Amino acid sequence: MKIFRFILIVIGIFIFLLFAIPFFLPNRAYSEREVVIGKPIDSVYKYLLDLNNFIDWNPWTEMEKELVLSVTNNNMDVGSKIEWEGDTLGSGYLERFEIERNKLIKSKVVFIKPWKSEANDIMNFEKVNDTSTKVKWGMQMELEYPFGRYFNFFYDEMVGKDHEKGLAKIKEKLEK
């Protein structure tokens, strides 16, 4: 009987900690990387604002051979949208919701399948000099209590490496 009670106490402590620890973890995850591109800010900004260029630099599109992308309302302004559908990446869309010329592009990223989630995709632009531009690319996601908050432990590493890959592709394409 003592062993049974001991096991119940250990299980109770484990369950308590499972729900107590996330209470102290951040409810938001953020990852950001940056690169300096040897092109003027206006050309870098316009290239990244045009969703028709998305497939050329986005690191996730190369994961899917049969990816179907469709761009709607690509007026290179708020409301521009690109949708995707594929076996590996599932389905979802990216839609611009805040734009400041040569400074900022913010987009809402919505994943529909295989699981539902949302994030904000944020690109900041900074003029280094007349021929170079610093691009910071980040992604921010709200994390649900309790179990979503554990995602914070590996979010930056997981998303950051893809941002590095994407920024390297952008640099390569624009500096050619």
N, C-alpha and C positions, 0 to 999 in steps of 0.2 A: 504494500500500500504506500510506503514511503517513496518508493521509486516512481510510482504513478503520480504522486503529488509533486515530486521533484520535476518530472517531465512536463507536467501542466504549468508549473511556475516558469520553467525555461521557455516554453512555447508562449506563455503570456508576456514575458519580458521581450522576446523576439518580436511579437506582434506590436507591442507598445513602441519599441524602437523603430520598427518599420514605418509607423505613422508619425512618430515624434520627430525623427531626424529631418524629414522633408519640410517640416514647419519652419526650420531655421535656414533652409536652402533658398536661394533666389528663385523668384517665380518667372524669371526671364533669362533666356540664354542669348548670348551674342558672340559672333565670331567676325573678325575683320582682318583683311590682309591688304597690302598696298604695293604699288609698283610705280616706277617713274618711266614714262614712255617718251621717247625722243620725237615727239610731234607736238605742234601747237594745241592749246586747250580746245579751240573751236573744232578742230578736225577730230580729236579724240571723243569729245562730247557728242558730236553729230553721229559718229560711227556707232557709239553705244546706245544712243537714243533710238536709232532705226532698228526696229524689231526684225527686219529682214536679214540683218547681220547676226542675229541671235545664234543660229545654228553653227556659224563659223567659229565662234569663240566659246560658247557655253560648254563647260566640261561634262555636263550630264548627258548632253545629246549624243556623244560618242559611245555611250553605254548601250545604245539601242539601235540596232541595224534597221528595223522596220518602223522607226518613229515617224508618226504623222504629226506635222506641225501646221497650224493655220493661224495666220496673222489677220486680225480684224481691226478696223479703224486705226490703221497705222499712219495717223496724221502727225506722228512724232510729238504728241502732246498728251495731256491727261486723258485717260480713257483708252489709250492705245493698248492692245491686248494680243497676247499670243497664247494659244491653247496647244496642248500636246496629248497624245494617246499612244501608248505602247505597252508591250508585254512586261518589260523590265521596269520602266519608269512609272507605269500606271497612267493615270490621267489627271489633268489639272490645268491651271492657267496662271499667267502672270499678267497683271494689269497695272499700268502706271496710275499713281494717284497724287503725286506731287513732283513738280519739276521747277527747277531754277536754272535758267540758261547758264551753261558753263560752270555750274556749282553743284547741282544735285539732281539725281534721278531716284525717286522712291517708287517702289512697286509692291503690290500685294501679291504674294505667291500662295495659291490655293491648291492643295493636293486633295483630289477627290477619291481616287483609288490608288493603291490598295487600302489605304486608310486615310481618313479625313484629318487634315491639319492645315494651319495657316502660318505664314511667316511674312516679315517685311524684308525686302531686298533693297539695300541702300548703297548707292554709288555716289561718292563725293569726288569732286574735281578741284585741283589746286594748281594754279599756274606756277611752275618752278622758274621758268624764264621764257623768252619768246619762242623757244623751240622745244620745250619739255613740259610735260604735264604729270602731276602725281594723281593717280587714281586709287582711291580707297574703296574696297568692295566689302560690304558686310551683310550679315543676315541676322535678324532678331526674331525670336520666337517666344511667345508666352507659354509657360509650362504649367500644366494642371497639377493640383495637389491631389494625392500625395506622390504617386509614382512617376509622373512626368518630370518632377523636379530632380529626380536622380539622373535624368538625361544631361543635366548641367556638367556632370563629371567628364563626359566625352564629346560634348557638342562642338567645342572649339577645334579640337583635333580632327574630328570627322568632317566638318564643313570647311574648316580652314584649308585643308589640303586641296579640296576641290576649288576653292577660291584662288589659291596659288596657281593651280593648273590653268584656270580660266584667264587669270591676269597675264600669265606667260604667253598664252595664245593671242591675246589682244595685242600685247607688246610686239610679238613676232609679226602678226598680220599688218599692224600699222607702221612698223619700222622698215618693212620691205621696200 
